[in-house]
Amino acid sequence: MDLGVGEVGRIAELTTSDRKIVAILMRLGIIPGISIRLLRKKPACILQVGHSKVALDYDLAMFIRIYPRK
C-alpha cells in the first residue's frame, strides 16, 4: 500500500483472482472506487473506510492497489 499515514486514496483494484480473498475484502468494505484513509501501518494496517475502521494484516493489504488523492 503506497499511502502514508493520514493520507487519503481511492481503491483502484484488488490484485488477486482468489475469490475467497476478494470476498473477505469486499465484506470489509474494501471495494474498487471507494476512498480510504490510512490511519496506521504497524503492527497492522488500519484503514478508515467510510465511517468504519478496518484492520488488515499485510497478507491481505498487499492485494489492494491505491490511487493517491491529488
Secondary structure, 3 states (H helix, E strand, C coil): CCCCCCCEEEEEEECCCCHHHHHHHHHCCCCCCCEEEEEECCCCEEEEECCEEEEECHHHHCCEEEEECC
